[in-house]
Amino acid sequence: MKVLFQDLQKHNDRFSPHFQQCLSEVLDEGWFLHGKFTQSFEKAFAAYCEVKYCVGVANGLDALTLIFLAKKDLEKWEDHDEVILPAHSFVASAQAVVLSGLRPVFVDIDEKDFLLDVSLIEDKITSRTRAIMPVHLYGKCCDMVEIGRIAEKYNLFILEDAAQAHGAFYEKKEGHLSSSTSKRVGSWGGAAAFSFYPGKNLGALGDGGAVVSHDEKLINRVRILANYGAPQKYAHDYLGRNSRLDELQAAFLLTKLKFLDKDNQRRQQIALRYITEIKNPSIILPYSAEKEASRQSVFHIFPILCRERELLQSYLHERGIFTQIHYPLPLHRQRCLLPYVRSRGSFPNAEKTALQEVSLPIGAVMEEDEVEYVIHNLNAFRL
């Protein structure tokens, strides 16, 4: 049996008739940027994320960068003011900080779930700290209640990096009662950035991204900056960039958005099987069925740890099971970021994860026999 890490062709074949219709409608409309499909998607995605506003942009990196640039200008942040973020993430998280003229300050991750360790945040706050950027890595929501408490205490902006977490929830307990409030990723902070890279849970057929927020002033500035800094044609008030979600990708995404919750549910079903049925002592699982109840991951990635990663990957590959690594080099060791890091510090959990993490196949079109095959071979693996 052959189990691909991600079968994008099979995933998108389900939508082929819809995509053909989208292409036809966009061609008939004859308007390819800032048209009705982008406007419809922005409205639908804002509603889905439980926020008031959305701006479609070219990609996830631009979404993050534009938020920082807008906030920096609106709040008069200075160059080299600081943003706190996890040491373990895709490089775009930190690059956006640097490209905005700000300075990344890294915090180690929690060894149990690979997310920003909230207990370490306050030690990194200085007089120049302006923002916290929780990264909802692998599709799981950070502890937004505690992050929100810290941000309020120190008057810090929260930018959610939700590039991997379309549709995830975080549940907030209400006092000592059994009642609770469940909110979508993207609705907890001052703004959030999403990526629609093809491999995401909500992926375009090319690049794309979005900024979502309740803050109309911030959203308006992001929209202007993304359009060459022009509030109106040929009137360029700011140094902006060209970052637009085109009409065809917006139409594709609008179609796929209708199926996102169902696709996420399938990922959760597969993840639950992994969590409950993988019993190999050589493999560390970062999740438990009980803990997933309050932070409903959408499992963009299903990560495991193995101290003999190369042996495990080779073993699985020989049996037709394809895996990946997310991510083999922590941010504080990335060459492009070294000149901008205030202090390298100590990040043992990020270092360990970079050396041991393996991402298992998971996706909305993965069949039960494929899941069974992966579990069987993982349990049969011996060091």
Secondary structure, 3 states (H helix, E strand, C coil): CCECCCCHHHHHHCCHHHHHHHHHHHHHHCCCECCHHHHHHHHHHHHHCCCCEEEEECCHHHHHHHHHHHHHHHHCCCCCCEEEEECCCCCHHHHHHHHCCCEEEEECECCCCCCECHHHCHHHCCCCEEEECCECHHHCCCCHHHHHHHHHHHCCEEEEECCCCCCCEEEEECCCCCCEEEEECCCCCCEEEEECCCCCCCCCCCCCEEEEECCHHHHHHHHHHCECCCCECCECCCCCCECCCEHHHHHHHHHHHCCHHHHHHHHHHHHHHHHHHCCCCCCECCCCCCHHHCEECCCCCEEEECCCHHHHHHHHHHCCECCECCCCCCHHHCHHHHHHCCCCCCCHHHHHHHHHEEEECCCCCCCHHHHHHHHHHHHHCCC
